[in-house]
Amino acid sequence: MDTNLSHKILLLAELAGHDDRAWHASWNPTKPLLATCSADKSVRIYAYTTDVSPSFSLHTSISTGHTKTVRGVAWSPSGASLATASFDANIGIWRREGQLEYDEEAAGEWECVSILEGHETECKSVAWSASGSLLASCSRDKTVWVWEAQPDTDFECMGVLMEHTQDVKCVAWHPREEILASASYDDTIKLYLDDPTEDWFCFATLTGHTSTVWSVAWAPNGRYLASASDDCTIRIWKRVTEHQWECMLVIEDHDRTVYSVTWGTGKPGVMQGGYEPLGWVASTGSDGKINVWAFEEAPDSTDRSPPNYTLIACLEGAHGVSDVNSLAWCPRKGYEDLIATVGDDGIAKIWKVVSV
């Protein structure tokens, strides 16, 4: 580890319980909850205290009824609903029984209120739009589906997007606009919009990666997009016109496949004064490493100026000898320096990024 780094990554909690590899983790945006999913077909939900250094405990374990691996989980923006994506080709929508909001003291199990069917094979990822009115899913069947949330937990398919030529690994919504990004085994990233007079359509294809794109993550301000790939790189894309995005940076700080990238607001004051902070990017993958970079933009930045960035923290062997499959920044105010990781060891770990 570079002793000149300004921050270190401290382990806060190690959450065991899954009986097989853990694939994904999602923080509830409004409540002190974290959901993880696994090849054991279950979802585990952990509650945490609202301390400076929170402690974690199991809130509930959901036997989902999915017949195969649960590959992805995503909380709705309200925090009331949880979506699951499974290798059985279905998407589950979960809510606390008889309640619209999570209440730590109230009774009630988490129940499946809707099953979304349509994909032909393994679902890999699921994501809610910022408004909570749209849900996106993707699959090994090479398609991306856009669903509209209706009253009474009904969902209507608004579009089936068949732009990729291979397995689609990840979907992610723009934080402010209804722009959808997808990443694929075909080495590309696709960006989609809704045409009010017709259907959803692909308005941009981002090329440059030389192998599978596993993960994409939007910057909090929506002007940048990060992507992680089997080619061992992370690319940073910038919006240069309304519908045009260009690669600004190629970061090569991993030795093996980069499975996951996440972009959070981070903590201010890491880099130079007078610059606009763009948040913190974290990445992980099959080398077991967690990297954290701080990004910022110069005051005189142009549409095609790359952002400034610096590696502020690095941790080797986050899950021992196991691959780390995904990581996620906590989105809740006051906890932006917390990262959740999950790995092939079936364990979820909570980390805090602190200044040295």
FIVODO-138048 format. One record per residue (C-alpha): residue in one letter; chain; x, y, z. Coordinates in nm, 4 decimals, decimal comma, always signed. Example, Ala and Ser with C-alpha at 12.3 -4.5 7.8 and 13.67 -1.06 7.14 Angstrom:
BEGIN
(site 'A'; 'A'; (+1,2300; -0,4500; +0,7800))
(site 'S'; 'A'; (+1,3670; -0,1060; +0,7140))
This chain:
BEGIN
(site 'M'; 'A'; (+0,0000; +0,0000; +0,0000))
(site 'D'; 'A'; (+0,1196; +0,3516; -0,0823))
(site 'T'; 'A'; (+0,2053; +0,5225; +0,2473))
(site 'N'; 'A'; (+0,1560; +0,8615; +0,0801))
(site 'L'; 'A'; (-0,2193; +0,8084; +0,0436))
(site 'S'; 'A'; (-0,4325; +1,0613; +0,2306))
(site 'H'; 'A'; (-0,6957; +0,8107; +0,3509))
(site 'K'; 'A'; (-0,7219; +0,4543; +0,4732))
(site 'I'; 'A'; (-1,0002; +0,1960; +0,4512))
(site 'L'; 'A'; (-1,1060; +0,0553; +0,7891))
(site 'L'; 'A'; (-1,3203; -0,2549; +0,8411))
(site 'L'; 'A'; (-1,6315; -0,1758; +1,0477))
(site 'A'; 'A'; (-1,8296; -0,4986; +1,0161))
(site 'E'; 'A'; (-1,8105; -0,8469; +0,8685))
(site 'L'; 'A'; (-2,1567; -0,9872; +0,7935))
(site 'A'; 'A'; (-2,1640; -1,3619; +0,7396))
(site 'G'; 'A'; (-2,4726; -1,5697; +0,6704))
(site 'H'; 'A'; (-2,5051; -1,6398; +0,2999))
(site 'D'; 'A'; (-2,4422; -2,0052; +0,2125))
(site 'D'; 'A'; (-2,2928; -1,9307; -0,1301))
(site 'R'; 'A'; (-2,1209; -1,6428; -0,3089))
(site 'A'; 'A'; (-2,2681; -1,2981; -0,2443))
(site 'W'; 'A'; (-2,3279; -1,1014; -0,5634))
(site 'H'; 'A'; (-2,4572; -0,7558; -0,4829))
(site 'A'; 'A'; (-2,5351; -0,5057; -0,2060))
(site 'S'; 'A'; (-2,7712; -0,2087; -0,1979))
(site 'W'; 'A'; (-2,8068; +0,0601; +0,0698))
(site 'N'; 'A'; (-3,1567; +0,1862; +0,1484))
(site 'P'; 'A'; (-3,1494; +0,5584; +0,0591))
(site 'T'; 'A'; (-3,3844; +0,6703; +0,3408))
(site 'K'; 'A'; (-3,3552; +0,4132; +0,6220))
(site 'P'; 'A'; (-3,0638; +0,2480; +0,8073))
(site 'L'; 'A'; (-3,0847; -0,0750; +0,6072))
(site 'L'; 'A'; (-2,8528; -0,2680; +0,3748))
(site 'A'; 'A'; (-2,9655; -0,5525; +0,1462))
(site 'T'; 'A'; (-2,7395; -0,8260; +0,0076))
(site 'C'; 'A'; (-2,8151; -1,1119; -0,2311))
(site 'S'; 'A'; (-2,6548; -1,4426; -0,3107))
(site 'A'; 'A'; (-2,6333; -1,7582; -0,5169))
(site 'D'; 'A'; (-2,8081; -1,9216; -0,2187))
(site 'K'; 'A'; (-3,1289; -1,7558; -0,3558))
(site 'S'; 'A'; (-3,1790; -1,5431; -0,0453))
(site 'V'; 'A'; (-3,1728; -1,1748; +0,0418))
(site 'R'; 'A'; (-3,0397; -1,0641; +0,3780))
(site 'I'; 'A'; (-3,1351; -0,7217; +0,5164))
(site 'Y'; 'A'; (-2,9161; -0,5652; +0,7843))
(site 'A'; 'A'; (-3,0078; -0,2748; +1,0113))
(site 'Y'; 'A'; (-2,7442; -0,0381; +1,1455))
(site 'T'; 'A'; (-2,7243; +0,2117; +1,4272))
(site 'T'; 'A'; (-2,7034; +0,5814; +1,3506))
(site 'D'; 'A'; (-2,3694; +0,6344; +1,5228))
(site 'V'; 'A'; (-2,0482; +0,7874; +1,3940))
(site 'S'; 'A'; (-1,9179; +0,4308; +1,3630))
(site 'P'; 'A'; (-2,2409; +0,2329; +1,3210))
(site 'S'; 'A'; (-2,2858; -0,1288; +1,4255))
(site 'F'; 'A'; (-2,4754; -0,3745; +1,2055))
(site 'S'; 'A'; (-2,7197; -0,6547; +1,2879))
(site 'L'; 'A'; (-2,9400; -0,8869; +1,0857))
(site 'H'; 'A'; (-3,2856; -0,7365; +1,0354))
(site 'T'; 'A'; (-3,4303; -1,0268; +0,8378))
(site 'S'; 'A'; (-3,3416; -1,3004; +0,5906))
(site 'I'; 'A'; (-3,5782; -1,3456; +0,2953))
(site 'S'; 'A'; (-3,6141; -1,6838; +0,1290))
(site 'T'; 'A'; (-3,7119; -1,5223; -0,1958))
(site 'G'; 'A'; (-3,8767; -1,8108; -0,3758))
(site 'H'; 'A'; (-3,6503; -1,7450; -0,6729))
(site 'T'; 'A'; (-3,5477; -2,0834; -0,8113))
(site 'K'; 'A'; (-3,1965; -1,9725; -0,9016))
(site 'T'; 'A'; (-2,9263; -1,7243; -0,7928))
(site 'V'; 'A'; (-3,0363; -1,3739; -0,6911))
(site 'R'; 'A'; (-2,7866; -1,1644; -0,8877))
(site 'G'; 'A'; (-2,8970; -0,8069; -0,8109))
(site 'V'; 'A'; (-3,0898; -0,6021; -0,5542))
(site 'A'; 'A'; (-3,2015; -0,2385; -0,5657))
(site 'W'; 'A'; (-3,4004; -0,0184; -0,3255))
(site 'S'; 'A'; (-3,6528; +0,2278; -0,4633))
(site 'P'; 'A'; (-3,5769; +0,5986; -0,3977))
(site 'S'; 'A'; (-3,8465; +0,6076; -0,1277))
(site 'G'; 'A'; (-3,6824; +0,3141; +0,0474))
(site 'A'; 'A'; (-4,0156; +0,1317; +0,0683))
(site 'S'; 'A'; (-3,9624; -0,1267; -0,2076))
(site 'L'; 'A'; (-3,6823; -0,3665; -0,2922))
(site 'A'; 'A'; (-3,6322; -0,5228; -0,6361))
(site 'T'; 'A'; (-3,4503; -0,8520; -0,6927))
(site 'A'; 'A'; (-3,3052; -0,9815; -1,0215))
(site 'S'; 'A'; (-3,2606; -1,3562; -1,0527))
(site 'F'; 'A'; (-3,1042; -1,6135; -1,2809))
(site 'D'; 'A'; (-3,4551; -1,7679; -1,2986))
(site 'A'; 'A'; (-3,5303; -1,4811; -1,5447))
(site 'N'; 'A'; (-3,7739; -1,3087; -1,3067))
(site 'I'; 'A'; (-3,7704; -0,9838; -1,1087))
(site 'G'; 'A'; (-3,9309; -0,9696; -0,7638))
(site 'I'; 'A'; (-4,0719; -0,6588; -0,5955))
(site 'W'; 'A'; (-4,0709; -0,6708; -0,2151))
(site 'R'; 'A'; (-4,2394; -0,4551; +0,0488))
(site 'R'; 'A'; (-4,2884; -0,4742; +0,4237))
(site 'E'; 'A'; (-4,6210; -0,6495; +0,4802))
(site 'G'; 'A'; (-4,9062; -0,4041; +0,5391))
(site 'Q'; 'A'; (-4,6775; -0,0999; +0,5529))
(site 'L'; 'A'; (-4,5765; +0,1772; +0,3191))
(site 'E'; 'A'; (-4,2669; +0,2683; +0,5187))
(site 'Y'; 'A'; (-4,0100; +0,0747; +0,7168))
(site 'D'; 'A'; (-4,0696; +0,0876; +1,0919))
(site 'E'; 'A'; (-3,8036; -0,0754; +1,3082))
(site 'E'; 'A'; (-4,0472; -0,1518; +1,5892))
(site 'A'; 'A'; (-4,3443; -0,2667; +1,3815))
(site 'A'; 'A'; (-4,4330; -0,6266; +1,3028))
(site 'G'; 'A'; (-4,4643; -0,7542; +0,9502))
(site 'E'; 'A'; (-4,2579; -0,9703; +0,7183))
(site 'W'; 'A'; (-4,1183; -0,8659; +0,3843))
(site 'E'; 'A'; (-4,3439; -1,0041; +0,1136))
(site 'C'; 'A'; (-4,3236; -1,0328; -0,2628))
(site 'V'; 'A'; (-4,5926; -0,8034; -0,4034))
(site 'S'; 'A'; (-4,5141; -0,8472; -0,7722))
(site 'I'; 'A'; (-4,3228; -1,0778; -1,0069))
(site 'L'; 'A'; (-4,2091; -0,9281; -1,3384))
(site 'E'; 'A'; (-4,1781; -1,1848; -1,6153))
(site 'G'; 'A'; (-4,0559; -1,1468; -1,9715))
(site 'H'; 'A'; (-3,6829; -1,2068; -1,9879))
(site 'E'; 'A'; (-3,5917; -1,5360; -2,1538))
(site 'T'; 'A'; (-3,2984; -1,6208; -1,9298))
(site 'E'; 'A'; (-3,0792; -1,4960; -1,6431))
(site 'C'; 'A'; (-3,1505; -1,1435; -1,5119))
(site 'K'; 'A'; (-2,8232; -0,9765; -1,4152))
(site 'S'; 'A'; (-2,9159; -0,6336; -1,2794))
(site 'V'; 'A'; (-3,2088; -0,4152; -1,1798))
(site 'A'; 'A'; (-3,2252; -0,0389; -1,1113))
(site 'W'; 'A'; (-3,4845; +0,2271; -1,0204))
(site 'S'; 'A'; (-3,4991; +0,5696; -1,1808))
(site 'A'; 'A'; (-3,4485; +0,8748; -0,9587))
(site 'S'; 'A'; (-3,8241; +0,9411; -0,9520))
(site 'G'; 'A'; (-3,9043; +0,5817; -0,8610))
(site 'S'; 'A'; (-4,1560; +0,5635; -1,1442))
(site 'L'; 'A'; (-3,9383; +0,3465; -1,3702))
(site 'L'; 'A'; (-3,7512; +0,0216; -1,3197))
(site 'A'; 'A'; (-3,4906; -0,1195; -1,5583))
(site 'S'; 'A'; (-3,3710; -0,4784; -1,5876))
(site 'C'; 'A'; (-3,1191; -0,6578; -1,8053))
(site 'S'; 'A'; (-3,0422; -1,0139; -1,8950))
(site 'R'; 'A'; (-2,8234; -1,2712; -2,0581))
(site 'D'; 'A'; (-3,0896; -1,2698; -2,3317))
(site 'K'; 'A'; (-2,9170; -0,9496; -2,4606))
(site 'T'; 'A'; (-3,2149; -0,7260; -2,3775))
(site 'V'; 'A'; (-3,2867; -0,4322; -2,1491))
(site 'W'; 'A'; (-3,6448; -0,3848; -2,0271))
(site 'V'; 'A'; (-3,7978; -0,0626; -1,8969))
(site 'W'; 'A'; (-4,0951; -0,1021; -1,6628))
(site 'E'; 'A'; (-4,3304; +0,1671; -1,5344))
(site 'A'; 'A'; (-4,4468; +0,1387; -1,1739))
(site 'Q'; 'A'; (-4,8254; +0,1575; -1,1555))
(site 'P'; 'A'; (-5,0515; +0,2008; -0,8513))
(site 'D'; 'A'; (-5,1135; -0,1081; -0,6386))
(site 'T'; 'A'; (-4,7653; -0,2500; -0,7121))
(site 'D'; 'A'; (-4,8440; -0,3253; -1,0773))
(site 'F'; 'A'; (-4,5779; -0,2774; -1,3440))
(site 'E'; 'A'; (-4,6183; -0,2192; -1,7167))
(site 'C'; 'A'; (-4,3438; -0,2893; -1,9692))
(site 'M'; 'A'; (-4,2673; +0,0349; -2,1537))
(site 'G'; 'A'; (-3,9921; -0,0952; -2,3801))
(site 'V'; 'A'; (-3,7760; -0,3926; -2,4711))
(site 'L'; 'A'; (-3,4387; -0,2673; -2,5935))
(site 'M'; 'A'; (-3,2418; -0,5070; -2,8124))
(site 'E'; 'A'; (-2,9328; -0,2986; -2,8909))
(site 'H'; 'A'; (-2,6632; -0,5208; -2,7378))
(site 'T'; 'A'; (-2,5263; -0,8238; -2,9215))
(site 'Q'; 'A'; (-2,4281; -1,0119; -2,6038))
(site 'D'; 'A'; (-2,5180; -1,0668; -2,2378))
(site 'V'; 'A'; (-2,6102; -0,7396; -2,0611))
(site 'K'; 'A'; (-2,4368; -0,7159; -1,7236))
(site 'C'; 'A'; (-2,5578; -0,3944; -1,5613))
(site 'V'; 'A'; (-2,8142; -0,1132; -1,5816))
(site 'A'; 'A'; (-2,7969; +0,2274; -1,4084))
(site 'W'; 'A'; (-3,0173; +0,5390; -1,4213))
(site 'H'; 'A'; (-2,8917; +0,8961; -1,4460))
(site 'P'; 'A'; (-2,9344; +1,0652; -1,1045))
(site 'R'; 'A'; (-3,1462; +1,3543; -1,2369))
(site 'E'; 'A'; (-3,2780; +1,2674; -1,5812))
(site 'E'; 'A'; (-3,4529; +0,9643; -1,7264))
(site 'I'; 'A'; (-3,1417; +0,8466; -1,9105))
(site 'L'; 'A'; (-3,0556; +0,4798; -1,8786))
(site 'A'; 'A'; (-2,7117; +0,3227; -1,9202))
(site 'S'; 'A'; (-2,6398; -0,0453; -1,9824))
(site 'A'; 'A'; (-2,3111; -0,2383; -1,9902))
(site 'S'; 'A'; (-2,2499; -0,5575; -2,1814))
(site 'Y'; 'A'; (-2,0340; -0,8554; -2,2690))
(site 'D'; 'A'; (-2,0141; -0,6971; -2,6171))
(site 'D'; 'A'; (-1,7606; -0,4438; -2,4714))
(site 'T'; 'A'; (-1,9967; -0,1454; -2,5099))
(site 'I'; 'A'; (-2,2130; +0,0878; -2,3044))
(site 'K'; 'A'; (-2,5500; +0,1966; -2,4428))
(site 'L'; 'A'; (-2,7417; +0,5102; -2,3405))
(site 'Y'; 'A'; (-3,1204; +0,5297; -2,3832))
(site 'L'; 'A'; (-3,3948; +0,7924; -2,3828))
(site 'D'; 'A'; (-3,7698; +0,7874; -2,4089))
(site 'D'; 'A'; (-3,9144; +0,9381; -2,7269))
(site 'P'; 'A'; (-4,2526; +1,0796; -2,6204))
(site 'T'; 'A'; (-4,3959; +1,0119; -2,9663))
(site 'E'; 'A'; (-4,2615; +0,6585; -2,9984))
(site 'D'; 'A'; (-4,0609; +0,4240; -2,7716))
(site 'W'; 'A'; (-3,7410; +0,4071; -2,5755))
(site 'F'; 'A'; (-3,4380; +0,4181; -2,8043))
(site 'C'; 'A'; (-3,0567; +0,4035; -2,7897))
(site 'F'; 'A'; (-2,9114; +0,7493; -2,8561))
(site 'A'; 'A'; (-2,5430; +0,6713; -2,7921))
(site 'T'; 'A'; (-2,3023; +0,3775; -2,7921))
(site 'L'; 'A'; (-1,9821; +0,4256; -2,5913))
(site 'T'; 'A'; (-1,6903; +0,2227; -2,7248))
(site 'G'; 'A'; (-1,3299; +0,1904; -2,6118))
(site 'H'; 'A'; (-1,3227; -0,0977; -2,3665))
(site 'T'; 'A'; (-1,1591; -0,4039; -2,5189))
(site 'S'; 'A'; (-1,3470; -0,6626; -2,3147))
(site 'T'; 'A'; (-1,6684; -0,7116; -2,1130))
(site 'V'; 'A'; (-1,8046; -0,4017; -1,9367))
(site 'W'; 'A'; (-1,9219; -0,5270; -1,5974))
(site 'S'; 'A'; (-2,0424; -0,2138; -1,4237))
(site 'V'; 'A'; (-2,1404; +0,1498; -1,4783))
(site 'A'; 'A'; (-2,1976; +0,4285; -1,2258))
(site 'W'; 'A'; (-2,3112; +0,7885; -1,2721))
(site 'A'; 'A'; (-2,1452; +1,0814; -1,0974))
(site 'P'; 'A'; (-2,3744; +1,2531; -0,8442))
(site 'N'; 'A'; (-2,3951; +1,5626; -1,0685))
(site 'G'; 'A'; (-2,4855; +1,3521; -1,3734))
(site 'R'; 'A'; (-2,2137; +1,5020; -1,5956))
(site 'Y'; 'A'; (-1,9877; +1,1970; -1,5809))
(site 'L'; 'A'; (-2,0199; +0,8204; -1,6080))
(site 'A'; 'A'; (-1,7692; +0,5602; -1,4837))
(site 'S'; 'A'; (-1,7371; +0,2124; -1,6332))
(site 'A'; 'A'; (-1,5464; -0,0972; -1,5163))
(site 'S'; 'A'; (-1,4259; -0,3733; -1,7432))
(site 'D'; 'A'; (-1,2657; -0,7116; -1,7885))
(site 'D'; 'A'; (-0,9848; -0,5213; -1,9658))
(site 'C'; 'A'; (-0,8674; -0,4189; -1,6135))
(site 'T'; 'A'; (-0,9482; -0,0506; -1,6683))
(site 'I'; 'A'; (-1,1952; +0,2084; -1,5490))
(site 'R'; 'A'; (-1,3074; +0,4679; -1,8003))
(site 'I'; 'A'; (-1,4510; +0,8085; -1,7152))
(site 'W'; 'A'; (-1,6960; +0,9482; -1,9710))
(site 'K'; 'A'; (-1,8095; +1,3119; -1,9858))
(site 'R'; 'A'; (-2,1168; +1,4717; -2,1346))
(site 'V'; 'A'; (-1,9824; +1,7098; -2,3999))
(site 'T'; 'A'; (-2,3178; +1,7934; -2,5631))
(site 'E'; 'A'; (-2,6745; +1,7062; -2,4658))
(site 'H'; 'A'; (-2,6615; +1,3640; -2,6302))
(site 'Q'; 'A'; (-2,2877; +1,3064; -2,6719))
(site 'W'; 'A'; (-2,0500; +1,1464; -2,4215))
(site 'E'; 'A'; (-1,6750; +1,1066; -2,4671))
(site 'C'; 'A'; (-1,4058; +0,9168; -2,2795))
(site 'M'; 'A'; (-1,1942; +1,1585; -2,0760))
(site 'L'; 'A'; (-0,9788; +0,9184; -1,8718))
(site 'V'; 'A'; (-0,8597; +0,5582; -1,8697))
(site 'I'; 'A'; (-0,7507; +0,4469; -1,5221))
(site 'E'; 'A'; (-0,5297; +0,1377; -1,4941))
(site 'D'; 'A'; (-0,4852; +0,0674; -1,1217))
(site 'H'; 'A'; (-0,6196; -0,2904; -1,1135))
(site 'D'; 'A'; (-0,4255; -0,6042; -1,2038))
(site 'R'; 'A'; (-0,7260; -0,8159; -1,3030))
(site 'T'; 'A'; (-1,0923; -0,7821; -1,4041))
(site 'V'; 'A'; (-1,2736; -0,4819; -1,2513))
(site 'Y'; 'A'; (-1,6180; -0,6103; -1,1586))
(site 'S'; 'A'; (-1,7732; -0,3083; -0,9921))
(site 'V'; 'A'; (-1,7500; +0,0691; -0,9757))
(site 'T'; 'A'; (-1,9501; +0,3069; -0,7553))
(site 'W'; 'A'; (-1,9552; +0,6897; -0,7476))
(site 'G'; 'A'; (-2,0569; +0,8675; -0,4287))
(site 'T'; 'A'; (-2,0525; +1,2232; -0,3005))
(site 'G'; 'A'; (-1,7553; +1,1547; -0,0737))
(site 'K'; 'A'; (-1,6185; +1,4093; +0,1692))
(site 'P'; 'A'; (-1,5000; +1,7555; +0,0592))
(site 'G'; 'A'; (-1,1569; +1,9064; +0,1006))
(site 'V'; 'A'; (-0,9393; +1,6230; -0,0290))
(site 'M'; 'A'; (-0,7844; +1,8065; -0,3240))
(site 'Q'; 'A'; (-0,7113; +2,1671; -0,4129))
(site 'G'; 'A'; (-0,9151; +2,4614; -0,2945))
(site 'G'; 'A'; (-1,1334; +2,6450; -0,5469))
(site 'Y'; 'A'; (-1,2107; +2,3314; -0,7460))
(site 'E'; 'A'; (-1,5580; +2,1773; -0,7715))
(site 'P'; 'A'; (-1,5666; +1,8390; -0,5948))
(site 'L'; 'A'; (-1,7136; +1,5627; -0,8094))
(site 'G'; 'A'; (-1,7208; +1,2973; -0,5377))
(site 'W'; 'A'; (-1,5389; +0,9723; -0,4745))
(site 'V'; 'A'; (-1,5122; +0,6743; -0,7087))
(site 'A'; 'A'; (-1,4459; +0,3274; -0,5663))
(site 'S'; 'A'; (-1,3721; +0,0112; -0,7613))
(site 'T'; 'A'; (-1,3051; -0,3557; -0,6966))
(site 'G'; 'A'; (-1,2727; -0,6865; -0,8756))
(site 'S'; 'A'; (-1,1021; -1,0216; -0,9062))
(site 'D'; 'A'; (-0,7711; -0,8871; -0,7719))
(site 'G'; 'A'; (-0,9451; -0,8370; -0,4360))
(site 'K'; 'A'; (-0,8413; -0,4723; -0,4214))
(site 'I'; 'A'; (-1,0498; -0,1684; -0,3253))
(site 'N'; 'A'; (-0,9359; +0,1597; -0,4794))
(site 'V'; 'A'; (-1,0827; +0,4987; -0,3909))
(site 'W'; 'A'; (-1,0236; +0,8142; -0,5971))
(site 'A'; 'A'; (-1,1297; +1,1730; -0,5306))
(site 'F'; 'A'; (-1,2435; +1,3637; -0,8399))
(site 'E'; 'A'; (-1,2804; +1,7365; -0,8948))
(site 'E'; 'A'; (-1,3228; +1,9853; -1,1768))
(site 'A'; 'A'; (-1,1111; +2,2930; -1,2396))
(site 'P'; 'A'; (-1,2874; +2,6327; -1,2411))
(site 'D'; 'A'; (-1,1793; +2,6889; -1,6030))
(site 'S'; 'A'; (-1,2851; +2,3405; -1,7180))
(site 'T'; 'A'; (-1,4276; +2,3156; -2,0697))
(site 'D'; 'A'; (-1,6729; +2,0618; -2,2094))
(site 'R'; 'A'; (-1,3832; +1,8425; -2,3170))
(site 'S'; 'A'; (-1,1503; +1,8964; -2,0211))
(site 'P'; 'A'; (-1,0873; +1,5805; -1,8183))
(site 'P'; 'A'; (-1,1491; +1,6018; -1,4444))
(site 'N'; 'A'; (-0,8663; +1,6017; -1,1945))
(site 'Y'; 'A'; (-0,8366; +1,2871; -0,9851))
(site 'T'; 'A'; (-0,6109; +1,1303; -0,7259))
(site 'L'; 'A'; (-0,5958; +0,7909; -0,5571))
(site 'I'; 'A'; (-0,6698; +0,8601; -0,1906))
(site 'A'; 'A'; (-0,7036; +0,5062; -0,0502))
(site 'C'; 'A'; (-0,6222; +0,1480; -0,1445))
(site 'L'; 'A'; (-0,6799; -0,1853; +0,0296))
(site 'E'; 'A'; (-0,5436; -0,5208; -0,0849))
(site 'G'; 'A'; (-0,7175; -0,8535; -0,0201))
(site 'A'; 'A'; (-1,0483; -0,7065; +0,0938))
(site 'H'; 'A'; (-1,2065; -1,0540; +0,1066))
(site 'G'; 'A'; (-0,8897; -1,2571; +0,1535))
(site 'V'; 'A'; (-0,8258; -1,4779; -0,1484))
(site 'S'; 'A'; (-1,1845; -1,4383; -0,2737))
(site 'D'; 'A'; (-1,2983; -1,2230; -0,5643))
(site 'V'; 'A'; (-1,4938; -0,9108; -0,4648))
(site 'N'; 'A'; (-1,8064; -0,9046; -0,6802))
(site 'S'; 'A'; (-1,9465; -0,5596; -0,6092))
(site 'L'; 'A'; (-1,9253; -0,2545; -0,3882))
(site 'A'; 'A'; (-2,1528; +0,0403; -0,3128))
(site 'W'; 'A'; (-2,1236; +0,3765; -0,1373))
(site 'C'; 'A'; (-2,3858; +0,4541; +0,1251))
(site 'P'; 'A'; (-2,6068; +0,7366; -0,0119))
(site 'R'; 'A'; (-2,7420; +0,8610; +0,3229))
(site 'K'; 'A'; (-2,6285; +1,1974; +0,4551))
(site 'G'; 'A'; (-2,3574; +1,1598; +0,7159))
(site 'Y'; 'A'; (-2,2597; +0,8113; +0,5987))
(site 'E'; 'A'; (-2,1119; +0,8928; +0,2571))
(site 'D'; 'A'; (-1,7746; +0,7481; +0,3644))
(site 'L'; 'A'; (-1,9137; +0,3947; +0,4126))
(site 'I'; 'A'; (-1,8660; +0,1239; +0,1477))
(site 'A'; 'A'; (-2,0313; -0,2179; +0,1397))
(site 'T'; 'A'; (-1,8559; -0,5029; -0,0445))
(site 'V'; 'A'; (-1,9639; -0,8616; -0,1146))
(site 'G'; 'A'; (-1,7556; -1,1511; -0,2374))
(site 'D'; 'A'; (-1,7262; -1,5109; -0,3428))
(site 'D'; 'A'; (-1,6753; -1,5981; +0,0261))
(site 'G'; 'A'; (-2,0459; -1,5219; +0,0844))
(site 'I'; 'A'; (-1,9600; -1,2393; +0,3225))
(site 'A'; 'A'; (-2,0638; -0,8756; +0,3190))
(site 'K'; 'A'; (-1,8168; -0,6285; +0,4656))
(site 'I'; 'A'; (-1,8649; -0,2661; +0,5694))
(site 'W'; 'A'; (-1,5728; -0,0267; +0,5356))
(site 'K'; 'A'; (-1,5156; +0,3334; +0,6382))
(site 'V'; 'A'; (-1,2825; +0,5626; +0,4437))
(site 'V'; 'A'; (-1,1072; +0,7931; +0,6917))
(site 'S'; 'A'; (-0,8318; +1,0517; +0,6587))
(site 'V'; 'A'; (-0,4875; +0,9492; +0,7796))
